[in-house]
Each structure stands twice: as C-alpha cells, then as structure tokens.
Amino acid sequence: MNTVDQRSVLAAAQASGMRKHADVRPASGYRPDIDALRALAVLSVVVFHAFPGILPGGFVGVDIFFVISGYLITSHILRELEVEQFSIGNFYSRRIRRIFPALLIVLVGSYLIGWFNLLPAEFKELGKHVAGGALSVANLVLWKEAGYFDASADHKPLLHLWSLGVEEQFYLFWPLILWAVTRVKRSPMWAISALGILSFVSCVIVVRSDPTTAFYWPITRAWELMVGSLLAYREFSRDQRDVHHAETGVIAGVVLLVASIVLMNSRLTFPGWWALGPTVGAYLVIRGGQQSRLMRRICVRPVLLAGLISYPLYLFHWPLLSFLRMMSTGVPAWYMRAAAVAVAIPAAWVTYRFIELPIRRSRWPSSLAVTLLVLVLGAGFAGYNAFDRNGMEFRMAHLTSQFADGNFDLDHEWRKGACYLESPVETFSPQCVEQGAAPLVFLWGDSRAAAIYPGFRDQRAAFGVRVAEYSASGCPPLLGGTDRCGRINEGALSALKAARPHTLVLTANWTEDRLAGLDRTVSAAREAGVARIVLLGQVATWQSPLPTLYWVYWRAHHQELPARSNYAVDPRATQLDREGEETAKRLGIEYVSAYRAMCDANGCLTRTGSGRGMLMSFDDSHLTPSGAHVVVRALSTQLLH
C-alpha cells in the first residue's frame, strides 16, 4: 500500500495531452497501471469493511498491496545498487516521509476520539494499539492478544495497522538483505527465492493449525512481498520492457483478482494456498500492465485518483467505521457506514494533496524525516501511557464509579492455560477435575463455559457436588475434525470417560449449526456411561459490549442503565434459546435456559444488583464472575441436583 514517490494524477493527465485514457507507458517512472491496481485493492478493502455482504473477499486487497510494495521497493533498491547510489539512510528517510504523515494523523486522531468517547478498558486497548502502530509492530501486538478474551474486530479502531506493520518490517530488513547479497557478489535471486520459498512453506503449514499466527506473522506473509520482488528482479536482470503475451497475462490476472474479491470469504482458511489467487493475479497485471490495452482503458482519471490516495484512504476509513460501531448500540445503518466512507475519501485527498506531496517534495528531507519520526514516537509514548495507566480512568470517574468494583482476574477465574485453553499447544491439567467422592458435574464447552464456571464453583458446596471444567476458546463441545478444536474436544472426551461424572453440562456460543452437530457428543457421552446430560442454553447477549452500552445510555439519557432493560438486547438470543430447547428434546436430554434466568417481560439483567454493582457481562455475551454467580444460583436446582 506504500509506494515510491508518484506524480499527481493531474500531472499524469497533462503529460498525456489530456487524453481520455491515461497513457500506461511509464513517464518519469510513473506507472498508471499500478495506481489502477492500487485503486482496486483499496476500494475492495473499503467496501468489504463497510458492506461485507457485497464483496465478501474484499480483504484480499491487502495481499495485492503486498505484491505492489515488494515490486516497487525491490525495483528501486536494485536500480540504486546497480549505479552504487544506494544509501540505507536515504531509503529509510524516504519511507518515513512516505508513511508517517498519514500514520501520524491516524494515531493522534484515534487517540483524541478515544479520549472523549471510550471507556477505560477500551481506551487502554486503544493506547496499546497506538504504541504498536508507532513502533511498526501492530501485527505482532494483535497476534499476541488474539485468542485471549479479545475484543471483536470492529471494536479495534487500529486493527488495520497490522498490514502496515508487516510492510514496515519488510522495509526494515529487506534493503539490508539485498545490500549484503550484492556485497558478497551473489545474485539477489538467491535471497528472493530462499525467503519466498521458506515463507510460503511456513504459511501453508502454520495456517492449518494456527490461522491467527499465519495471518499476522511477517515470516508467513513475506512470500507475498517476494512475489513482487521476483517480478522486479526479472525485469531488472533482463533489462527489457516488452513482455510476451502481456495482454493475455493481464486479462488472466484481472480474472484472478476479481474472482478472489467476489468469491472468497472470511470462512476460508486464509492465507495459505488461497492467497495465491490475489498474489498471482497482481503479479500478472503488474508484469504486463505497461503494454496492456485493457489497462489503458481502465486507467481513467477517477481510477488513478483513487490509486493515488489509496494509502491515506486505507488508513482513514477503518477508524471511522470502527468508532462509529463502538459508539452505537448495534451495527450502524448502511447510510451511516456510507457516510463514514464519504468522509474518509475527501480526507484522504486533502492529506495526499496538502500534506503528503509537499513533504515528499521538501528541500529538507532529512530534517522532515527526523521530525516525523520523533512525532510518531511521541504519539506511541502517549498510547503506551494510556495503556500503562489503565485507560486513564479519571476521564470518566463519574461513570466508572458505578461499576468500579467490577475488576477481576480473568486468568484466575477461568483457570487459563489449565482448564481453559487458548494456545494450540496447551493441554488440560489434572486439576480440572475436582478430587473427592461427591457426585461430579462435568462442564464442557467454549469460552462461555469458562465464563459461567465461577458460578458452578461458588454453588457446588451448597449442593454437595464436585465440578470439572473443560473449556477452550472458540471450541464448542462438538466431536470430529483434526484441527485444534477437534484435538481439544477429543481430550475432553477422554477426561469425561475417565471421570465418569454424574452430570454432563454442555454449553457454548450456540448457533443453529452447532446445535445440529451435538448428536455425536451426546452419543459418546452415553456410551461413556453418563447418567444425566444437560444442554445449557444461550445467555442473554447484547448488540455491543455491555460496558459500552452503559456509557452510550449514560450519554443519551444522563442516567445509568436500568438494572433490567431491553436496551440493545440482541434478539437472536431468544431464537437460539428456543432452538436449544428443541435440540434437547430431539436428543432426549435435559434443557436448562440461561436466557430465561436473565430475562423476563421487563428486560434482561444488566447488573448483579439494583444499585452500585458489577455488570452481568464484560463484553457482549460473556458473564462476569458475579454475573455467573447470579445465573447459576437461579438455575442451581436444575443444574446441580
């Protein structure tokens, strides 16, 4: 998404005699066909984020950007190395002046919006992401927190900086590698091939067991940049611009790109083999774009303008959409999302025209680069300070005091790493089964099971039972498969057979498909001799995290959210409660409704008491420990008898 300096679209049009279609042949190094490719990439990402149903595969625009960046950066470095004019300092100076102006606007703007609108926990996370973005490690920060009870993607205004982190890490190391290779008189092709093959093999292997790592790690993404680097080296070493079968290649590339954007979706195991579609497509378009009649027709001025502003547009659109979602009670209406995009486009153009271009053309490039570096690092320090100071709670003392006693240690309450698993390499601990002679209640499920476990733990003594907890993030209690969840659930089944519990309680973030897949689990439990099987249904869920709704309600009504309310309750929970009951009847097992324990005709519980107290959920669905205590106490005679 980040490129070497380009001329403005107006200058390009003037150079071509103001023809209707821009000349795709390079003038002074300018490649209109690449700007057209950038336009496709950024618009596909923006539409995917704003209206995912329209372009379900729009996320592959980032992969297109990776190929473009690899091609342009490697081309530039190879040209300078050939004439012995390459300078590491000058290279980094150009990159800073290209990347940091728009990045600084996003970091500072997001921090200021968050200061006035986010709760302490949200602002703390935003501060961490501001610091990660400033230090070019946003992808590693997001990878590290993924799987821990993580906020949903649309509640992370700086989530999109992960791709910038991958590129910046490429910019940090790749010039040094190419310089070192040429110093020892080796062909750059050696480095491109070795890194590309190693990265691609790593990606294909890792994505099968840990898609999150494959998505964020630079080593599993580097091959996409190497695809562009390979093309750059081929052009450089052959010293020719004519490409055989250019038109055929471009047409094939466009077909691959359009098919990827339209037909792929977020349910695919991505990246891996699937990422070959957009990367090979981008390779073919760049390879033949200068000679292509098709690209000449595509390169009209509005398309080129979208390409020229693609970088600031990419940076600006997502924070606007994310903050809009965070400050709403549910998914914003389509016209609100369209308005956010409509704001991002002129903002990107203003940034490009009046900030980026003057900085690139400045007569004091080194001084500007140092100034920008200091400012971005300063923004990063401000972000880290917000993280370190727990989200600056003093900003909203009047509000957070209403539920300030809600702090709890999630790792301790859920027994993370022992009985609640997140990492693919973690296994269940023997301590997950409470020892003793009392009847055993075996709790099995995903993170919803971990969330409600404290309630079982608090009530077990009153009913003279023991409790076992076997839970894992994103893994409902469904048997089958060889992936992480399949292996974890096989381990839970083995523990079930060994423990021989009196009661098995199955709970999860239920969906219609997951409920339909319970047959094998129930059959296996019966074969293991379990006398009583209980399906614990869906808890009340909210259209946004409950703490956020508390703040949104306060801002709109100037009073705290009632202890029982229908405000922004997710209506899907009611339907899933009914489907859960029907599933239990079909399977011949008991059904216990967590939803009815929380909700009645007057609404759903939001707090554990009518006055100052802990919220029922710390996000949109997971119970707090005190919320779990309330629900299990209400259902104890059904669950623990």
N, C-alpha and C positions, 0 to 999 in steps of 0.2 A: 504494500500500500504506500510505501515511501519510495521516492524516486530521486534520481539526479535532477538537477535544475532543468525546467522546461520553459519554453516561451509561452506567453499567454495565447489564448485561443484567438484573440483579435489579431495579434501579430502574425499568427499562422495563416489566418484567412487573408490578410493583406499580402503576405508573401506569395500567395497562390493567385493573386489577381482578383480576389473577392469572388472566386467561382462558387457555384452552389455546393459542390462537394470539395472538401479539402484534399489536396494532393498528398497521397500516402507516402510518396518518396521523401526521404529524410532531408530536411533543410536545417543546416547548422546543428545536426544531431537530433532534431525533434522528430519523434515518432508518433504521428496522429493515431496510427493503428493501435498503439499501446494505450493511449489515452482512451480510445474507444473500448478497449478491453477492460481498463480500469472502471469505466462507466458501468459496464455490465456487472462487474464484480461488486461495486459499492451499491448499486441500485438493487441488486439481488439480495444483499445483506439487509439493506434498509427495509425492503418490502417484507422479507422474512421476519424481521423483528417486529414490524408494525402490524402485519397481516399474514401470519404464518400459514394460514389456510390457502393463500393464493400461490405462494412459491414455497412449498414445503422443503425444498432442497436449497433454498437461498443461502444457507450457511456456507456453501462451498465457495462463495465469493472470496472468503478468506484464503482458501487454497489457491485461487487464481492470483491473488495478491502476492502470495509467497513465490510463485513462479516468476512473476514480473520482477519482484525485488531481486531474486537470485540472478536473473538475466542482466538487469541494468547495472547492479553493483559489480558483478564479475566483469562485465564488458568494460566498465570504467577503470577498474583496477588493472586489468590486463593491458589496456591501452597505455596507461601511465607507466606500468612496469617495462613495457617494450621500449619506451623512449627515456627510461631511467629518470622519470619525474615523479615517481610515487613517493608520497610522504604520509606516514601514519598520522601525524598531527593534522595535516591538511584534510585528510579523509575524515577524521573524527570531527573536525571543525565544520565541514560541510554537512555531515549527518546531524550534528546538533542544531545547526541553523535551519535545517530542513524539518526536523522532527519536533523540536522543543517549543516553538512558538504556539502551535495549536494545542500541544500537550499541556503547556502551562495554563492556557485558558481553561481547559477541561478540568485540570486538577484544582485550580483555585476556585473556579465556578462551582464545581461539585462540593467543595468544602464549604463554601458560603451558603449554598442552598441547604446543605445538610445541617449547618449550624442552626438555622432558623426553623427547620422542619422535621428533623429526625430525633427520635428518642435516643437516650444514651447508648443503649445496646447497638442500635443501628448506626449511630454516629461513630461509635468505637470501631465497628467493622469498616465503615467508610474510611476512617483515618488509616487503618491498616492498608487498605487498597490504594489510598493516595500515596502512602510511603512506598508501597510496592511498585506503583506506576512510575514514581520519580526515580527509583533505583533500577528500573528496567528489569524487574523480576516479578511482574504481576502474574505471569503464568505459573511461577513456582509458588507464590503465595496462595493462589487459587487452588493449585494442585494439593498443597499441604492441608488446606482446610476442607477440601472436598471429602464427603463421607462423614466427617464429624457433623454433629447435627447442624446442617448447613442451611443458610437462607436460600430460597428459591432464586433462580437466575434473574428473574425480573425485579428482585429486590436488591440487586447489586449494581449500582449505577456505573461502576468502573469495571465491570466484568469483561467488557470487550477489549480492555488493555492487554489481555493475555496474548493476543496475536502480535501486538506491538512488542511485548516482552520477548517473544520468540525471535522476531526480526532484529531487535536491538542486540540480543545475544549473538546472532549471526554476524551483525556488523562489528561486534567486538572482537570475534575470533577469526573470522574468515579472511580479512585482509592480512592478518599476521601469518596465517597458514599459507596463503598464496605467495606472500613475500618470502617466507622461509623456503618454500618449494623451489622458487626461481633462484634463490641464492645458492642452493646446492645443485643447480643445473638439472633439475628434474622437471618433467612435463606437468603442468597443472592438471592434466587429465588424470594423472595418478591420484591426486588428492580428491578431485571431484568424484571419481569412480569409487575410491575406497570409502569416503564418507557417505556417499549416496547409497551404496550397497549396504553398508553397516546400518545406516539409519532405516532404510526400508525394511530390511530383515527384522530389525528390532521392533519396528512399528507393527508388522504383521504378527509377530509372536506375542508382543505385550498386549495388543488390543484384544486378544481372545480372553485373557484372564483379568486384565485391568484396563478397561477402556479409558478411565479417567487419566491414568498415567500416560497412556499413548496419546491422548488428546493434548495434554499440557506440556509434556517434556520436550525440550529442544532437540534432543537426540532422535526422538521418534517423529519429529517434524522436519528435520534438516533435509531429508531427501527431496522434499518438495522444492526447497530453495536450490538444491543441487540439480534438479531438472532444468531450471532456468540457467544455472551456471554451465551446465553441459552445452546448452544451445549457444551461450555466449562464447564458450571456448571453440566450438565447432566453427562458428562464423569467424572468429579471430584467427584461428590457425589456417583456415582455407583462404582467408583474405578475398572473399567474394560476396557479392550481394545478390546475385541471381540464384534463385532456388528452384530446383527442378520440381515440377508438379506443384507449384506454390498454391495455385487456385484450388486444386483438389485437396491439398492438405488443410487449407483454411476452411473450406466447406466442411471437411470431416471434423475439424476442431470445433467449429461453431455448433455442429450437431451434438458432439460430445458435451459441450458446455451447457447447451440448452436442455439436453436430456438430463444431465446431472441436476440442474437447478429445478426442473419441473418434476422429475420422477423420484429423486432421492427424498428421504425424510429422516427425522431425528431418531426414529426407531432402529435405524441401521447401526451396526457395529462400526463406528467411524472414529478415526481414519482407518488405515489398513488398505485392503485391496480396493475398496470403494473409492478411495481418494485418487486412484489412477484416472478416473473419468475426467474430473476438472483439471488435473495437472497435465495430463497428456493433451487435453483439448487446448489449454492455454499455450503449451509448447508449440502445437501446430499453428495456432493463429499468429503467434509472435514470429515463428520461423518464416512464414510466407506472407505476412501482413503487408510488407512494403510493396510487393508486386501484385497484390490481390485486387481485382476489380470489385469483388464483394466488399472488401474493407473500405475501398474508396467510396462506395455508395453509403456505407454505414457511417463514415466519418463526417457527418454534418455537424454544424457548429454547436447545436444544443448537446449533442452526444459528447463532443470534445470538451465542452464546458463542464459537463458532469464528471468527465475524467480528470480535468484539472483541479476540481475542488473535491476529488474523491477522498483525500486524506482528512481534511477538516470535517467533511460531511460524515465520514465513518466515526470520527471521534465525538462529534456533537450529537448525533441522532440518538444514540443509546442512553446516555444520561437523561435526556429529556423524556424519553419513553419510560425509563425506569423510575424516575422521580414522580412522574405522573401516576404510575401504578402504585407506588408506595404511599402516595397521599390520597388514594381513592379507596372506597370501600370494596371494590371489586375490580374486574378487568374494565378499563376505561372504554367508553363507547368508541366506535370506529372513527367518528368525526373528531374526537379528542386526540386519538392517535395520529390521524391525518394532520391535525393542527400542529402537533409536536414535530412531525416531519417537515411541515411547511415552514416552521420557524428555523429548523436546522439548515435548510437549503440556503436561504439568504445569509444566515450567519456564517456558513462555510464560505460563501463567495466573498463576503466582506473580509473575512480572515485571510483568504487567499490574496485578494487584490490589494489590501491596505496594510497587511502585516507580513505575510509570507514573502511576497515579491520584493518589497523594499528591503527586508532583511537579507534575502539572497543576493541582492544587487549592491549591498552596502560596501563602502570603501574601507570599512574597518571590520573585516570578517572575524579576525581573531578576537578582538575585544567583545564583539557581539556574542561570539560562541561562549566565551568565559562568563559573560553576564547572564546569558540564558542558562548555562549550567548551574550557576550559583542560585538563580531564582527557582529553578526546578527542584534543586536540592533543598532550598528553603521551604518550598511547598511540601516536600516529602517530610521534612522535620516537623512541620505543623501537623501533618497527618499522623506521624508517629506519636506526637504529643497527645493528640486526641485519643489514640489507642491506649497509650500508657496511662492516661488519666481517666480511664473507664468511660469514655464518651462525654466528658465534661458535664457531669450530672447537674452542676449548678445552673446550667442553662434552663432546665425545666424542673427546678426544685418544687414548684407549686403543684406539678402534676405527678412526678415520680414519687413524691411522698405518699401518694395514695396507695401505692403498692410497692414501696421501697423494701419491705420485709420479704420480698419475693426472691432474693438471691439464694441460689442453691448450687451445689457442686454436681453437675450433670454426670461427670465421670464416676463419681462415688455412688450416686443414686442409681444409675443404670448398670453399674459394675462393668464399665467399659474395658474391653480387652480381655475380660474373663468370661462373662455371661452375656455381654452384648458385644458383638463382633463387627468391625468395620473393615479391617485390612484383609486382603485375600489370604495372608499367611497366618492369621490368628486362628486358634482353635479353642474350643470350650474347656474351661477349667473344671476340675473335680468339685470345686466349691459351689458350682451351680446347683447341685442337689444338696439340700439341707439334710444333714445326718439326723438319725433318730428312728424311733419306732412308730411315730404318729402317721396317720394317713398322709399320702403325698399328693399335692396338687401340682401338676406339671404345666407351666406356662410356656407356650411355644408360638413364636411369631417374629415379626419385623420390629422396627423401632417403636411401633405402637405398643407392642408387648413390653419393651423395656420401659416405656413411659408409664404404663399402668402397674408395673411390678412393685413400686414403693407402696401402693395401696394394698396389694396382697401381703407384702411383708408386714405392714402395720396391723393387719387384721388377723394374721394367722394364729397368734396365741389365743385370741378370744374364742376361736373355733377348734383349737386343738389339732391343727394340721401343720404339715411342713410344706414349703413352697420351693419348687425348682424353676429357674429361669433360663430359657434358651432362646435368645433373640439375636438378630443381625440386621444391619441397615439394608433396607431395600429388598429383604428376603422374606416374603410371606411363606407360611408353612406348607409349601407345595413340593411334592416329591417329583423327581425326574430332572434330567439335564446334567451336563458335565461342567457347567460354569461354576462360578463362585457360590451362588446360592444353592445350586444342586449339591455341591460338596458339603456345604454347611448344613443343609437340611438332612442329608444322609447321616451326618454326625449327630444331629439332634435325635434322629430316629434310633440310632444305636444307643444313645443315652436313655431314651424312653424305654427301650426293651430291657435294658439293664436295671433301670429304676423301678419298673413295674408300678406306676402310680395308680392311685385310686381314681383320680380325675385328671383328664387332659383338657386344657383350655386353649383353644386356637383363636388367635386374634391377629389383625393386620390392618393395613390401609386397604380395605376391601374395595374391589371393583367387580363388575359383573363377570369378567373373565376369570379372576382369581377365585371367586366363589364357585364358579363352574368347575375349577380344577381341583377341588378338595376331595374328590372321590378316592384317589389313590392314598392320600394321607389318612383318611378315615378308615379305609380298608386295612392299611398297615397297622394302625393303632389297635384295631380289633384283633388282628392276628397276634399282636403283642400282648393280648390279654387285658387291655384297658377296659375297666368296667363301665366307666362313665366318660362320655365325650361331650364337651360344651363348645359351641360356637359363640364367641363373644363378639357382638356386632360393632358397627361403626359408632365412634364417639361423635358428638357434635363437632362440626367443622365450620370454619369461618372463611369468608371471601378474601380476607387479608389476615396477617398475623394479629392476634387479639390485642397485644400491646399497642400496635399501630392503630387499630380501630379505637382503642381507648383514647388515644391522642387526637385522632380525626374527629371523634364525637365531642371531645372537650372543646376543640377549636370551633366546631359548628354550633354547639349548644351552650358552651360556657358552664358545663357541669359534667360530673363524671358519669361514665356509662352505668346504667342501672345494673343491679346485681343479677337480674334476669331480664333478658331482652331478645327481641327478634332482629336487632340491628345487624345487618350484613351476615346473617346466618346463611351458610351455604345450603341451598335447598336439595342438593344431591344426597346429603346425608340421610334425609327422610326416605328417599327411594332405595338407597343401599340398605337401610335398616329393614325395609320390607323384603328386599331380595335376600338378605341374610336369613330372615326367618323362614322364607320359602325354601332356601337351600337346606337348612337344618331339617325341615320336615321331609324333604326328599331323601336325605341321607339317613333319617331315623336317629338323629342326635338332638340334644337339647340346645335351645337358643336362649341367650340372655342379651337383652337390649341395653347397651351402654347409652345409646341415644336417648331412650326414654328415662334413664336415670338422670340425665342432664336437662331435658327439655319437656315442657308441657305447653298448654294453650297460651300461657303468658310469655313464652320465650325460653331461651336456653341460659343456663347459669354462666355468668361471666367471671364471678369471683367466688371464693370459698366462704364468704360471709357477707352480710348485708352492709357492713361498714368497711373500715380500712382492712384490707387483707390481700391475700395472694390471688392473682388471676388464675382462672381454671387452666388455661393453656398458655404456653410461652411462645407459640407460633400460631399457625392456622389450624392445628389439629392435635399436636402432642400435649398431653396433660402435664402440668407441673406436678411435683410430688404431692403437694397439698390437694391439687385437683384430683389426682389419682386416689388419694385417701377418701375424698368425698364420694367418688363414683363407686369404689369397691365397698365402702361402708353401706351405701344404699343397696348394693347388689349382693352383699355378703351371704345372705341366707340362700341365695340361688347359686353362688359360685363355690362357697366353702363348706357347705353342709356335708 
